[in-house]
Amino acid sequence: MSTPSMAAPHDVDLTHARWRKSSYSGGANDCVEVAELGEHAAVRDSKDIGRRPLLFSKAAMRALVSGIARGSIGERWG
């Protein structure tokens, strides 16, 4: 049985991306922004929006957020 790829292609069109910040952002432009792009999600640094964002499949993004919410990602990495 094969598993679906969790990688996002590098040719995702970001022209019409609608970026949003976390409601936990302090307003000092010091957090990440996320854009939903169909079957993909993009994440960028709000301090440097000129840099190419990281692209994830929605499955990978869900796994990341779920791991953070459960506490299994973050504390170990200090």
mmJSON file of the N, C-alpha and C atoms, coordinates in Angstrom:
{"data_MODEL":{"atom_site":{
"group_PDB":["ATOM","ATOM","ATOM","ATOM","ATOM","ATOM","ATOM","ATOM","ATOM","ATOM","ATOM","ATOM","ATOM","ATOM","ATOM","ATOM","ATOM","ATOM","ATOM","ATOM","ATOM","ATOM","ATOM","ATOM","ATOM","ATOM","ATOM","ATOM","ATOM","ATOM","ATOM","ATOM","ATOM","ATOM","ATOM","ATOM","ATOM","ATOM","ATOM","ATOM","ATOM","ATOM","ATOM","ATOM","ATOM","ATOM","ATOM","ATOM","ATOM","ATOM","ATOM","ATOM","ATOM","ATOM","ATOM","ATOM","ATOM","ATOM","ATOM","ATOM","ATOM","ATOM","ATOM","ATOM","ATOM","ATOM","ATOM","ATOM","ATOM","ATOM","ATOM","ATOM","ATOM","ATOM","ATOM","ATOM","ATOM","ATOM","ATOM","ATOM","ATOM","ATOM","ATOM","ATOM","ATOM","ATOM","ATOM","ATOM","ATOM","ATOM","ATOM","ATOM","ATOM","ATOM","ATOM","ATOM","ATOM","ATOM","ATOM","ATOM","ATOM","ATOM","ATOM","ATOM","ATOM","ATOM","ATOM","ATOM","ATOM","ATOM","ATOM","ATOM","ATOM","ATOM","ATOM","ATOM","ATOM","ATOM","ATOM","ATOM","ATOM","ATOM","ATOM","ATOM","ATOM","ATOM","ATOM","ATOM","ATOM","ATOM","ATOM","ATOM","ATOM","ATOM","ATOM","ATOM","ATOM","ATOM","ATOM","ATOM","ATOM","ATOM","ATOM","ATOM","ATOM","ATOM","ATOM","ATOM","ATOM","ATOM","ATOM","ATOM","ATOM","ATOM","ATOM","ATOM","ATOM","ATOM","ATOM","ATOM","ATOM","ATOM","ATOM","ATOM","ATOM","ATOM","ATOM","ATOM","ATOM","ATOM","ATOM","ATOM","ATOM","ATOM","ATOM","ATOM","ATOM","ATOM","ATOM","ATOM","ATOM","ATOM","ATOM","ATOM","ATOM","ATOM","ATOM","ATOM","ATOM","ATOM","ATOM","ATOM","ATOM","ATOM","ATOM","ATOM","ATOM","ATOM","ATOM","ATOM","ATOM","ATOM","ATOM","ATOM","ATOM","ATOM","ATOM","ATOM","ATOM","ATOM","ATOM","ATOM","ATOM","ATOM","ATOM","ATOM","ATOM","ATOM","ATOM","ATOM","ATOM","ATOM","ATOM","ATOM","ATOM","ATOM","ATOM","ATOM","ATOM","ATOM","ATOM","ATOM","ATOM","ATOM"],
"id":[1,2,3,4,5,6,7,8,9,10,11,12,13,14,15,16,17,18,19,20,21,22,23,24,25,26,27,28,29,30,31,32,33,34,35,36,37,38,39,40,41,42,43,44,45,46,47,48,49,50,51,52,53,54,55,56,57,58,59,60,61,62,63,64,65,66,67,68,69,70,71,72,73,74,75,76,77,78,79,80,81,82,83,84,85,86,87,88,89,90,91,92,93,94,95,96,97,98,99,100,101,102,103,104,105,106,107,108,109,110,111,112,113,114,115,116,117,118,119,120,121,122,123,124,125,126,127,128,129,130,131,132,133,134,135,136,137,138,139,140,141,142,143,144,145,146,147,148,149,150,151,152,153,154,155,156,157,158,159,160,161,162,163,164,165,166,167,168,169,170,171,172,173,174,175,176,177,178,179,180,181,182,183,184,185,186,187,188,189,190,191,192,193,194,195,196,197,198,199,200,201,202,203,204,205,206,207,208,209,210,211,212,213,214,215,216,217,218,219,220,221,222,223,224,225,226,227,228,229,230,231,232,233,234],
"type_symbol":["N","C","C","N","C","C","N","C","C","N","C","C","N","C","C","N","C","C","N","C","C","N","C","C","N","C","C","N","C","C","N","C","C","N","C","C","N","C","C","N","C","C","N","C","C","N","C","C","N","C","C","N","C","C","N","C","C","N","C","C","N","C","C","N","C","C","N","C","C","N","C","C","N","C","C","N","C","C","N","C","C","N","C","C","N","C","C","N","C","C","N","C","C","N","C","C","N","C","C","N","C","C","N","C","C","N","C","C","N","C","C","N","C","C","N","C","C","N","C","C","N","C","C","N","C","C","N","C","C","N","C","C","N","C","C","N","C","C","N","C","C","N","C","C","N","C","C","N","C","C","N","C","C","N","C","C","N","C","C","N","C","C","N","C","C","N","C","C","N","C","C","N","C","C","N","C","C","N","C","C","N","C","C","N","C","C","N","C","C","N","C","C","N","C","C","N","C","C","N","C","C","N","C","C","N","C","C","N","C","C","N","C","C","N","C","C","N","C","C","N","C","C","N","C","C","N","C","C","N","C","C","N","C","C"],
"label_atom_id":["N","CA","C","N","CA","C","N","CA","C","N","CA","C","N","CA","C","N","CA","C","N","CA","C","N","CA","C","N","CA","C","N","CA","C","N","CA","C","N","CA","C","N","CA","C","N","CA","C","N","CA","C","N","CA","C","N","CA","C","N","CA","C","N","CA","C","N","CA","C","N","CA","C","N","CA","C","N","CA","C","N","CA","C","N","CA","C","N","CA","C","N","CA","C","N","CA","C","N","CA","C","N","CA","C","N","CA","C","N","CA","C","N","CA","C","N","CA","C","N","CA","C","N","CA","C","N","CA","C","N","CA","C","N","CA","C","N","CA","C","N","CA","C","N","CA","C","N","CA","C","N","CA","C","N","CA","C","N","CA","C","N","CA","C","N","CA","C","N","CA","C","N","CA","C","N","CA","C","N","CA","C","N","CA","C","N","CA","C","N","CA","C","N","CA","C","N","CA","C","N","CA","C","N","CA","C","N","CA","C","N","CA","C","N","CA","C","N","CA","C","N","CA","C","N","CA","C","N","CA","C","N","CA","C","N","CA","C","N","CA","C","N","CA","C","N","CA","C","N","CA","C","N","CA","C","N","CA","C","N","CA","C","N","CA","C","N","CA","C","N","CA","C"],
"label_alt_id":[null,null,null,null,null,null,null,null,null,null,null,null,null,null,null,null,null,null,null,null,null,null,null,null,null,null,null,null,null,null,null,null,null,null,null,null,null,null,null,null,null,null,null,null,null,null,null,null,null,null,null,null,null,null,null,null,null,null,null,null,null,null,null,null,null,null,null,null,null,null,null,null,null,null,null,null,null,null,null,null,null,null,null,null,null,null,null,null,null,null,null,null,null,null,null,null,null,null,null,null,null,null,null,null,null,null,null,null,null,null,null,null,null,null,null,null,null,null,null,null,null,null,null,null,null,null,null,null,null,null,null,null,null,null,null,null,null,null,null,null,null,null,null,null,null,null,null,null,null,null,null,null,null,null,null,null,null,null,null,null,null,null,null,null,null,null,null,null,null,null,null,null,null,null,null,null,null,null,null,null,null,null,null,null,null,null,null,null,null,null,null,null,null,null,null,null,null,null,null,null,null,null,null,null,null,null,null,null,null,null,null,null,null,null,null,null,null,null,null,null,null,null,null,null,null,null,null,null,null,null,null,null,null,null],
"label_comp_id":["MET","MET","MET","SER","SER","SER","THR","THR","THR","PRO","PRO","PRO","SER","SER","SER","MET","MET","MET","ALA","ALA","ALA","ALA","ALA","ALA","PRO","PRO","PRO","HIS","HIS","HIS","ASP","ASP","ASP","VAL","VAL","VAL","ASP","ASP","ASP","LEU","LEU","LEU","THR","THR","THR","HIS","HIS","HIS","ALA","ALA","ALA","ARG","ARG","ARG","TRP","TRP","TRP","ARG","ARG","ARG","LYS","LYS","LYS","SER","SER","SER","SER","SER","SER","TYR","TYR","TYR","SER","SER","SER","GLY","GLY","GLY","GLY","GLY","GLY","ALA","ALA","ALA","ASN","ASN","ASN","ASP","ASP","ASP","CYS","CYS","CYS","VAL","VAL","VAL","GLU","GLU","GLU","VAL","VAL","VAL","ALA","ALA","ALA","GLU","GLU","GLU","LEU","LEU","LEU","GLY","GLY","GLY","GLU","GLU","GLU","HIS","HIS","HIS","ALA","ALA","ALA","ALA","ALA","ALA","VAL","VAL","VAL","ARG","ARG","ARG","ASP","ASP","ASP","SER","SER","SER","LYS","LYS","LYS","ASP","ASP","ASP","ILE","ILE","ILE","GLY","GLY","GLY","ARG","ARG","ARG","ARG","ARG","ARG","PRO","PRO","PRO","LEU","LEU","LEU","LEU","LEU","LEU","PHE","PHE","PHE","SER","SER","SER","LYS","LYS","LYS","ALA","ALA","ALA","ALA","ALA","ALA","MET","MET","MET","ARG","ARG","ARG","ALA","ALA","ALA","LEU","LEU","LEU","VAL","VAL","VAL","SER","SER","SER","GLY","GLY","GLY","ILE","ILE","ILE","ALA","ALA","ALA","ARG","ARG","ARG","GLY","GLY","GLY","SER","SER","SER","ILE","ILE","ILE","GLY","GLY","GLY","GLU","GLU","GLU","ARG","ARG","ARG","TRP","TRP","TRP","GLY","GLY","GLY"],
"label_asym_id":["A","A","A","A","A","A","A","A","A","A","A","A","A","A","A","A","A","A","A","A","A","A","A","A","A","A","A","A","A","A","A","A","A","A","A","A","A","A","A","A","A","A","A","A","A","A","A","A","A","A","A","A","A","A","A","A","A","A","A","A","A","A","A","A","A","A","A","A","A","A","A","A","A","A","A","A","A","A","A","A","A","A","A","A","A","A","A","A","A","A","A","A","A","A","A","A","A","A","A","A","A","A","A","A","A","A","A","A","A","A","A","A","A","A","A","A","A","A","A","A","A","A","A","A","A","A","A","A","A","A","A","A","A","A","A","A","A","A","A","A","A","A","A","A","A","A","A","A","A","A","A","A","A","A","A","A","A","A","A","A","A","A","A","A","A","A","A","A","A","A","A","A","A","A","A","A","A","A","A","A","A","A","A","A","A","A","A","A","A","A","A","A","A","A","A","A","A","A","A","A","A","A","A","A","A","A","A","A","A","A","A","A","A","A","A","A","A","A","A","A","A","A","A","A","A","A","A","A","A","A","A","A","A","A"],
"label_entity_id":["1","1","1","1","1","1","1","1","1","1","1","1","1","1","1","1","1","1","1","1","1","1","1","1","1","1","1","1","1","1","1","1","1","1","1","1","1","1","1","1","1","1","1","1","1","1","1","1","1","1","1","1","1","1","1","1","1","1","1","1","1","1","1","1","1","1","1","1","1","1","1","1","1","1","1","1","1","1","1","1","1","1","1","1","1","1","1","1","1","1","1","1","1","1","1","1","1","1","1","1","1","1","1","1","1","1","1","1","1","1","1","1","1","1","1","1","1","1","1","1","1","1","1","1","1","1","1","1","1","1","1","1","1","1","1","1","1","1","1","1","1","1","1","1","1","1","1","1","1","1","1","1","1","1","1","1","1","1","1","1","1","1","1","1","1","1","1","1","1","1","1","1","1","1","1","1","1","1","1","1","1","1","1","1","1","1","1","1","1","1","1","1","1","1","1","1","1","1","1","1","1","1","1","1","1","1","1","1","1","1","1","1","1","1","1","1","1","1","1","1","1","1","1","1","1","1","1","1","1","1","1","1","1","1"],
"label_seq_id":[1,1,1,2,2,2,3,3,3,4,4,4,5,5,5,6,6,6,7,7,7,8,8,8,9,9,9,10,10,10,11,11,11,12,12,12,13,13,13,14,14,14,15,15,15,16,16,16,17,17,17,18,18,18,19,19,19,20,20,20,21,21,21,22,22,22,23,23,23,24,24,24,25,25,25,26,26,26,27,27,27,28,28,28,29,29,29,30,30,30,31,31,31,32,32,32,33,33,33,34,34,34,35,35,35,36,36,36,37,37,37,38,38,38,39,39,39,40,40,40,41,41,41,42,42,42,43,43,43,44,44,44,45,45,45,46,46,46,47,47,47,48,48,48,49,49,49,50,50,50,51,51,51,52,52,52,53,53,53,54,54,54,55,55,55,56,56,56,57,57,57,58,58,58,59,59,59,60,60,60,61,61,61,62,62,62,63,63,63,64,64,64,65,65,65,66,66,66,67,67,67,68,68,68,69,69,69,70,70,70,71,71,71,72,72,72,73,73,73,74,74,74,75,75,75,76,76,76,77,77,77,78,78,78],
"pdbx_PDB_ins_code":[null,null,null,null,null,null,null,null,null,null,null,null,null,null,null,null,null,null,null,null,null,null,null,null,null,null,null,null,null,null,null,null,null,null,null,null,null,null,null,null,null,null,null,null,null,null,null,null,null,null,null,null,null,null,null,null,null,null,null,null,null,null,null,null,null,null,null,null,null,null,null,null,null,null,null,null,null,null,null,null,null,null,null,null,null,null,null,null,null,null,null,null,null,null,null,null,null,null,null,null,null,null,null,null,null,null,null,null,null,null,null,null,null,null,null,null,null,null,null,null,null,null,null,null,null,null,null,null,null,null,null,null,null,null,null,null,null,null,null,null,null,null,null,null,null,null,null,null,null,null,null,null,null,null,null,null,null,null,null,null,null,null,null,null,null,null,null,null,null,null,null,null,null,null,null,null,null,null,null,null,null,null,null,null,null,null,null,null,null,null,null,null,null,null,null,null,null,null,null,null,null,null,null,null,null,null,null,null,null,null,null,null,null,null,null,null,null,null,null,null,null,null,null,null,null,null,null,null,null,null,null,null,null,null],
"Cartn_x":[0.838,0.0,0.896,0.621,1.427,0.789,1.633,1.124,1.163,0.202,0.195,1.391,1.881,3.005,2.573,3.426,3.123,3.881,4.612,5.398,4.546,4.855,4.178,5.092,4.53,5.367,5.937,7.042,7.692,7.048,6.126,5.535,4.139,3.834,2.548,2.482,1.375,1.195,0.82,1.651,1.423,0.87,0.574,0.132,-1.09,-2.058,-3.303,-3.431,-2.307,-2.328,-2.884,-3.74,-4.294,-3.638,-2.666,-1.864,-2.607,-2.473,-3.08,-2.107,-2.185,-1.34,-2.156,-1.461,-2.097,-2.694,-3.816,-4.413,-3.532,-2.557,-1.628,-0.453,-0.372,0.724,0.656,1.806,1.856,1.75,1.647,1.542,2.882,3.965,5.291,5.907,5.059,5.506,6.545,6.3,7.285,6.719,5.937,5.401,5.391,4.808,4.672,3.279,3.159,1.879,1.626,0.369,-0.019,-1.018,-0.902,-1.868,-2.308,-3.616,-4.142,-4.165,-3.668,-3.534,-4.086,-5.379,-5.965,-5.533,-4.786,-4.304,-3.005,-2.554,-1.271,-1.431,-0.403,-0.335,1.061,1.137,2.423,2.615,3.856,4.201,5.372,5.251,6.35,6.609,7.797,8.212,7.634,6.86,6.228,7.236,8.45,9.483,10.192,10.101,10.843,9.966,8.901,7.932,8.47,9.63,10.238,10.887,11.163,11.762,10.707,11.113,10.209,9.66,8.345,7.782,8.022,7.832,7.877,6.528,6.55,5.321,5.128,3.905,3.545,2.275,2.13,0.827,-0.077,-1.387,-2.291,-2.138,-1.855,-1.66,-0.452,0.639,1.832,1.57,0.83,0.513,-0.357,-1.351,-2.196,-1.366,-0.436,0.417,1.294,1.832,2.663,1.862,0.731,-0.091,-0.603,-1.001,-1.478,-0.373,0.829,1.966,2.3,2.215,2.472,1.395,0.124,-0.988,-0.9,-0.456,-0.309,0.904,1.818,3.037,4.16,3.958,5.012,6.043,5.796,6.761,6.993,8.215,8.507,9.389,8.92,9.664,11.021,11.081,12.349,13.395,12.923,13.844,14.313,13.748,14.193,14.083],
"Cartn_y":[-1.157,0.0,1.236,2.2,3.408,4.495,5.377,6.491,7.743,8.656,9.867,10.753,11.429,12.337,13.527,13.932,15.088,16.317,16.185,17.302,18.217,19.488,20.467,20.797,20.99,21.33,22.737,22.969,24.285,25.306,24.887,25.809,26.28,26.306,26.792,28.299,28.767,30.189,30.949,31.888,32.68,34.065,34.338,35.663,36.143,35.279,35.678,35.111,34.783,34.233,35.273,34.828,35.699,35.295,36.076,35.773,36.189,35.366,35.72,35.398,36.224,36.042,35.418,34.836,34.295,35.423,35.143,36.123,36.303,35.419,35.519,36.444,36.942,37.827,39.103,39.555,40.759,42.044,41.955,43.148,43.769,43.205,43.753,43.131,42.517,41.896,40.804,40.024,39.033,37.616,37.278,35.914,35.406,34.266,33.73,34.022,33.997,34.158,32.899,32.538,31.332,31.698,31.04,31.202,29.821,29.634,28.388,28.513,27.489,27.516,26.219,26.043,24.813,23.625,22.726,21.534,21.767,23.007,23.326,24.473,24.677,25.804,26.389,27.695,28.38,29.084,29.132,29.783,30.713,31.964,32.911,33.689,34.254,35.086,36.482,36.98,38.289,39.432,39.194,40.228,40.32,39.28,39.231,38.604,39.288,38.725,38.614,39.175,39.07,37.716,36.979,35.646,34.655,33.67,32.612,31.863,31.69,30.974,29.472,28.812,27.357,26.841,25.808,25.232,23.834,23.545,22.25,21.737,20.435,19.889,20.143,20.139,20.35,19.231,18.006,16.888,17.146,17.649,17.941,19.082,20.088,21.222,20.772,19.924,19.396,18.599,17.791,16.991,17.892,18.948,19.89,20.578,21.141,21.865,20.922,19.736,18.744,18.362,18.162,17.819,18.936,20.17,21.312,21.384,21.219,21.297,20.194,19.006,17.884,18.038,18.92,19.099,18.172,17.398,16.475,17.15,18.386,19.179,20.47,20.848,22.128,22.058,21.431,21.407,20.733,19.645,18.94,19.768,20.635,21.39,22.66,22.952,24.017,25.373],
"Cartn_z":[0.0,0.0,0.0,-0.878,-0.93,-0.08,0.424,1.208,0.347,0.538,-0.277,0.052,-0.955,-0.769,0.081,1.001,1.829,1.345,0.255,-0.257,-1.122,-1.087,-1.935,-3.112,-4.296,-5.452,-5.311,-5.972,-5.903,-6.825,-7.67,-8.636,-8.228,-6.933,-6.446,-6.681,-7.247,-7.547,-6.279,-5.881,-4.668,-4.969,-6.236,-6.65,-5.879,-5.68,-5.017,-3.603,-3.003,-1.645,-0.675,0.227,1.272,2.585,3.0,4.181,5.438,6.493,7.781,8.904,9.943,11.119,12.238,13.163,14.348,15.173,15.815,16.722,17.958,18.162,19.284,18.975,17.738,17.364,18.197,18.648,19.469,18.669,17.364,16.54,16.19,16.66,16.389,15.138,14.317,13.074,13.35,14.401,14.824,14.867,13.879,13.852,12.412,12.216,10.879,10.34,9.035,8.362,7.543,7.408,6.69,5.605,4.456,3.369,2.914,2.751,2.208,0.692,0.014,-1.442,-2.028,-1.978,-2.498,-1.674,-2.285,-1.587,-0.836,-0.789,-0.152,0.824,1.624,2.546,2.445,2.609,2.582,3.92,4.397,5.654,5.376,5.871,5.675,6.959,7.047,8.172,7.957,8.899,8.728,8.716,9.211,9.194,7.848,7.045,5.779,4.693,4.315,3.381,1.954,1.71,0.392,0.131,1.185,1.035,0.587,-0.151,-0.607,0.605,0.701,1.851,1.763,2.88,2.924,2.434,1.608,1.068,1.632,2.037,2.6,1.936,1.874,1.52,2.728,2.512,3.646,4.671,4.214,5.141,6.037,5.471,6.26,7.233,6.807,7.672,8.84,8.562,9.645,10.644,10.136,11.017,11.885,11.317,12.064,13.163,12.802,13.779,14.866,14.473,15.441,16.418,15.918,16.779,17.752,17.293,18.175,19.252,18.851,19.803,20.856,20.47,21.407,22.316,21.933,22.714,22.309,21.253,20.833,19.939,19.555,18.781,19.536,19.735,20.345,21.573,22.619,23.875,23.737,22.991,22.832,22.12,21.246,20.396,21.088,22.226,23.087,22.574],
"occupancy":[1.0,1.0,1.0,1.0,1.0,1.0,1.0,1.0,1.0,1.0,1.0,1.0,1.0,1.0,1.0,1.0,1.0,1.0,1.0,1.0,1.0,1.0,1.0,1.0,1.0,1.0,1.0,1.0,1.0,1.0,1.0,1.0,1.0,1.0,1.0,1.0,1.0,1.0,1.0,1.0,1.0,1.0,1.0,1.0,1.0,1.0,1.0,1.0,1.0,1.0,1.0,1.0,1.0,1.0,1.0,1.0,1.0,1.0,1.0,1.0,1.0,1.0,1.0,1.0,1.0,1.0,1.0,1.0,1.0,1.0,1.0,1.0,1.0,1.0,1.0,1.0,1.0,1.0,1.0,1.0,1.0,1.0,1.0,1.0,1.0,1.0,1.0,1.0,1.0,1.0,1.0,1.0,1.0,1.0,1.0,1.0,1.0,1.0,1.0,1.0,1.0,1.0,1.0,1.0,1.0,1.0,1.0,1.0,1.0,1.0,1.0,1.0,1.0,1.0,1.0,1.0,1.0,1.0,1.0,1.0,1.0,1.0,1.0,1.0,1.0,1.0,1.0,1.0,1.0,1.0,1.0,1.0,1.0,1.0,1.0,1.0,1.0,1.0,1.0,1.0,1.0,1.0,1.0,1.0,1.0,1.0,1.0,1.0,1.0,1.0,1.0,1.0,1.0,1.0,1.0,1.0,1.0,1.0,1.0,1.0,1.0,1.0,1.0,1.0,1.0,1.0,1.0,1.0,1.0,1.0,1.0,1.0,1.0,1.0,1.0,1.0,1.0,1.0,1.0,1.0,1.0,1.0,1.0,1.0,1.0,1.0,1.0,1.0,1.0,1.0,1.0,1.0,1.0,1.0,1.0,1.0,1.0,1.0,1.0,1.0,1.0,1.0,1.0,1.0,1.0,1.0,1.0,1.0,1.0,1.0,1.0,1.0,1.0,1.0,1.0,1.0,1.0,1.0,1.0,1.0,1.0,1.0,1.0,1.0,1.0,1.0,1.0,1.0,1.0,1.0,1.0,1.0,1.0,1.0],
"B_iso_or_equiv":[0.0,0.0,0.0,0.0,0.0,0.0,0.0,0.0,0.0,0.0,0.0,0.0,0.0,0.0,0.0,0.0,0.0,0.0,0.0,0.0,0.0,0.0,0.0,0.0,0.0,0.0,0.0,0.0,0.0,0.0,0.0,0.0,0.0,0.0,0.0,0.0,0.0,0.0,0.0,0.0,0.0,0.0,0.0,0.0,0.0,0.0,0.0,0.0,0.0,0.0,0.0,0.0,0.0,0.0,0.0,0.0,0.0,0.0,0.0,0.0,0.0,0.0,0.0,0.0,0.0,0.0,0.0,0.0,0.0,0.0,0.0,0.0,0.0,0.0,0.0,0.0,0.0,0.0,0.0,0.0,0.0,0.0,0.0,0.0,0.0,0.0,0.0,0.0,0.0,0.0,0.0,0.0,0.0,0.0,0.0,0.0,0.0,0.0,0.0,0.0,0.0,0.0,0.0,0.0,0.0,0.0,0.0,0.0,0.0,0.0,0.0,0.0,0.0,0.0,0.0,0.0,0.0,0.0,0.0,0.0,0.0,0.0,0.0,0.0,0.0,0.0,0.0,0.0,0.0,0.0,0.0,0.0,0.0,0.0,0.0,0.0,0.0,0.0,0.0,0.0,0.0,0.0,0.0,0.0,0.0,0.0,0.0,0.0,0.0,0.0,0.0,0.0,0.0,0.0,0.0,0.0,0.0,0.0,0.0,0.0,0.0,0.0,0.0,0.0,0.0,0.0,0.0,0.0,0.0,0.0,0.0,0.0,0.0,0.0,0.0,0.0,0.0,0.0,0.0,0.0,0.0,0.0,0.0,0.0,0.0,0.0,0.0,0.0,0.0,0.0,0.0,0.0,0.0,0.0,0.0,0.0,0.0,0.0,0.0,0.0,0.0,0.0,0.0,0.0,0.0,0.0,0.0,0.0,0.0,0.0,0.0,0.0,0.0,0.0,0.0,0.0,0.0,0.0,0.0,0.0,0.0,0.0,0.0,0.0,0.0,0.0,0.0,0.0,0.0,0.0,0.0,0.0,0.0,0.0],
"pdbx_formal_charge":[null,null,null,null,null,null,null,null,null,null,null,null,null,null,null,null,null,null,null,null,null,null,null,null,null,null,null,null,null,null,null,null,null,null,null,null,null,null,null,null,null,null,null,null,null,null,null,null,null,null,null,null,null,null,null,null,null,null,null,null,null,null,null,null,null,null,null,null,null,null,null,null,null,null,null,null,null,null,null,null,null,null,null,null,null,null,null,null,null,null,null,null,null,null,null,null,null,null,null,null,null,null,null,null,null,null,null,null,null,null,null,null,null,null,null,null,null,null,null,null,null,null,null,null,null,null,null,null,null,null,null,null,null,null,null,null,null,null,null,null,null,null,null,null,null,null,null,null,null,null,null,null,null,null,null,null,null,null,null,null,null,null,null,null,null,null,null,null,null,null,null,null,null,null,null,null,null,null,null,null,null,null,null,null,null,null,null,null,null,null,null,null,null,null,null,null,null,null,null,null,null,null,null,null,null,null,null,null,null,null,null,null,null,null,null,null,null,null,null,null,null,null,null,null,null,null,null,null,null,null,null,null,null,null],
"auth_seq_id":[1,1,1,2,2,2,3,3,3,4,4,4,5,5,5,6,6,6,7,7,7,8,8,8,9,9,9,10,10,10,11,11,11,12,12,12,13,13,13,14,14,14,15,15,15,16,16,16,17,17,17,18,18,18,19,19,19,20,20,20,21,21,21,22,22,22,23,23,23,24,24,24,25,25,25,26,26,26,27,27,27,28,28,28,29,29,29,30,30,30,31,31,31,32,32,32,33,33,33,34,34,34,35,35,35,36,36,36,37,37,37,38,38,38,39,39,39,40,40,40,41,41,41,42,42,42,43,43,43,44,44,44,45,45,45,46,46,46,47,47,47,48,48,48,49,49,49,50,50,50,51,51,51,52,52,52,53,53,53,54,54,54,55,55,55,56,56,56,57,57,57,58,58,58,59,59,59,60,60,60,61,61,61,62,62,62,63,63,63,64,64,64,65,65,65,66,66,66,67,67,67,68,68,68,69,69,69,70,70,70,71,71,71,72,72,72,73,73,73,74,74,74,75,75,75,76,76,76,77,77,77,78,78,78],
"auth_comp_id":["MET","MET","MET","SER","SER","SER","THR","THR","THR","PRO","PRO","PRO","SER","SER","SER","MET","MET","MET","ALA","ALA","ALA","ALA","ALA","ALA","PRO","PRO","PRO","HIS","HIS","HIS","ASP","ASP","ASP","VAL","VAL","VAL","ASP","ASP","ASP","LEU","LEU","LEU","THR","THR","THR","HIS","HIS","HIS","ALA","ALA","ALA","ARG","ARG","ARG","TRP","TRP","TRP","ARG","ARG","ARG","LYS","LYS","LYS","SER","SER","SER","SER","SER","SER","TYR","TYR","TYR","SER","SER","SER","GLY","GLY","GLY","GLY","GLY","GLY","ALA","ALA","ALA","ASN","ASN","ASN","ASP","ASP","ASP","CYS","CYS","CYS","VAL","VAL","VAL","GLU","GLU","GLU","VAL","VAL","VAL","ALA","ALA","ALA","GLU","GLU","GLU","LEU","LEU","LEU","GLY","GLY","GLY","GLU","GLU","GLU","HIS","HIS","HIS","ALA","ALA","ALA","ALA","ALA","ALA","VAL","VAL","VAL","ARG","ARG","ARG","ASP","ASP","ASP","SER","SER","SER","LYS","LYS","LYS","ASP","ASP","ASP","ILE","ILE","ILE","GLY","GLY","GLY","ARG","ARG","ARG","ARG","ARG","ARG","PRO","PRO","PRO","LEU","LEU","LEU","LEU","LEU","LEU","PHE","PHE","PHE","SER","SER","SER","LYS","LYS","LYS","ALA","ALA","ALA","ALA","ALA","ALA","MET","MET","MET","ARG","ARG","ARG","ALA","ALA","ALA","LEU","LEU","LEU","VAL","VAL","VAL","SER","SER","SER","GLY","GLY","GLY","ILE","ILE","ILE","ALA","ALA","ALA","ARG","ARG","ARG","GLY","GLY","GLY","SER","SER","SER","ILE","ILE","ILE","GLY","GLY","GLY","GLU","GLU","GLU","ARG","ARG","ARG","TRP","TRP","TRP","GLY","GLY","GLY"],
"auth_asym_id":["A","A","A","A","A","A","A","A","A","A","A","A","A","A","A","A","A","A","A","A","A","A","A","A","A","A","A","A","A","A","A","A","A","A","A","A","A","A","A","A","A","A","A","A","A","A","A","A","A","A","A","A","A","A","A","A","A","A","A","A","A","A","A","A","A","A","A","A","A","A","A","A","A","A","A","A","A","A","A","A","A","A","A","A","A","A","A","A","A","A","A","A","A","A","A","A","A","A","A","A","A","A","A","A","A","A","A","A","A","A","A","A","A","A","A","A","A","A","A","A","A","A","A","A","A","A","A","A","A","A","A","A","A","A","A","A","A","A","A","A","A","A","A","A","A","A","A","A","A","A","A","A","A","A","A","A","A","A","A","A","A","A","A","A","A","A","A","A","A","A","A","A","A","A","A","A","A","A","A","A","A","A","A","A","A","A","A","A","A","A","A","A","A","A","A","A","A","A","A","A","A","A","A","A","A","A","A","A","A","A","A","A","A","A","A","A","A","A","A","A","A","A","A","A","A","A","A","A","A","A","A","A","A","A"],
"auth_atom_id":["N","CA","C","N","CA","C","N","CA","C","N","CA","C","N","CA","C","N","CA","C","N","CA","C","N","CA","C","N","CA","C","N","CA","C","N","CA","C","N","CA","C","N","CA","C","N","CA","C","N","CA","C","N","CA","C","N","CA","C","N","CA","C","N","CA","C","N","CA","C","N","CA","C","N","CA","C","N","CA","C","N","CA","C","N","CA","C","N","CA","C","N","CA","C","N","CA","C","N","CA","C","N","CA","C","N","CA","C","N","CA","C","N","CA","C","N","CA","C","N","CA","C","N","CA","C","N","CA","C","N","CA","C","N","CA","C","N","CA","C","N","CA","C","N","CA","C","N","CA","C","N","CA","C","N","CA","C","N","CA","C","N","CA","C","N","CA","C","N","CA","C","N","CA","C","N","CA","C","N","CA","C","N","CA","C","N","CA","C","N","CA","C","N","CA","C","N","CA","C","N","CA","C","N","CA","C","N","CA","C","N","CA","C","N","CA","C","N","CA","C","N","CA","C","N","CA","C","N","CA","C","N","CA","C","N","CA","C","N","CA","C","N","CA","C","N","CA","C","N","CA","C","N","CA","C","N","CA","C","N","CA","C","N","CA","C","N","CA","C","N","CA","C"],
"pdbx_PDB_model_num":[1,1,1,1,1,1,1,1,1,1,1,1,1,1,1,1,1,1,1,1,1,1,1,1,1,1,1,1,1,1,1,1,1,1,1,1,1,1,1,1,1,1,1,1,1,1,1,1,1,1,1,1,1,1,1,1,1,1,1,1,1,1,1,1,1,1,1,1,1,1,1,1,1,1,1,1,1,1,1,1,1,1,1,1,1,1,1,1,1,1,1,1,1,1,1,1,1,1,1,1,1,1,1,1,1,1,1,1,1,1,1,1,1,1,1,1,1,1,1,1,1,1,1,1,1,1,1,1,1,1,1,1,1,1,1,1,1,1,1,1,1,1,1,1,1,1,1,1,1,1,1,1,1,1,1,1,1,1,1,1,1,1,1,1,1,1,1,1,1,1,1,1,1,1,1,1,1,1,1,1,1,1,1,1,1,1,1,1,1,1,1,1,1,1,1,1,1,1,1,1,1,1,1,1,1,1,1,1,1,1,1,1,1,1,1,1,1,1,1,1,1,1,1,1,1,1,1,1,1,1,1,1,1,1]
}}}
